[in-house]
Amino acid sequence: MILGMSAERRKAPRIKASLEMQLEGERRAKVGGGDIGVTGGLVDRPGYDAGPGRVVGLKMASRDKEQRVEVAARVVRVSSQGVAFQFLPAGIDEREALAMLFVHVARSQ
């Protein structure tokens, strides 16, 4: 279960991915794994201190740095499995960037 929903309720597909990510409050990007889709994801980030409902800035890049995106994300859940986010794209450009990142990562797996 990701983002508090069963797999049957999730509308967008997810893939297991390794991405370069920098969460608001972190000094540098880190490579991390998790499940990601165009609407959100669950990322391995032990010790990240943000409660559910908080909106944070999130920078993501493919490992080869071909695709990058910066997007606001709402923390949905923090658990031993990681931090679950819902992406909050500000407009069509950010939605397209998320989609391009997702497709690029899926193809390079």
Sequence and secondary structure as in RCSB ss.txt:
>XXXX:A:sequence
MILGMSAERRKAPRIKASLEMQLEGERRAKVGGGDIGVTGGLVDRPGYDAGPGRVVGLKMASRDKEQRVEVAARV
VRVSSQGVAFQFLPAGIDEREALAMLFVHVARSQ
>XXXX:A:secstr
 BTTB TTT  S  EEEEEEEEETT SS EEEEEEE SSEEEE  TT    TT EEEEEEE TTSS EEEEEEEE
EEEETTEEEEEEE SSHHHHHHHHHHHHHHHHH 
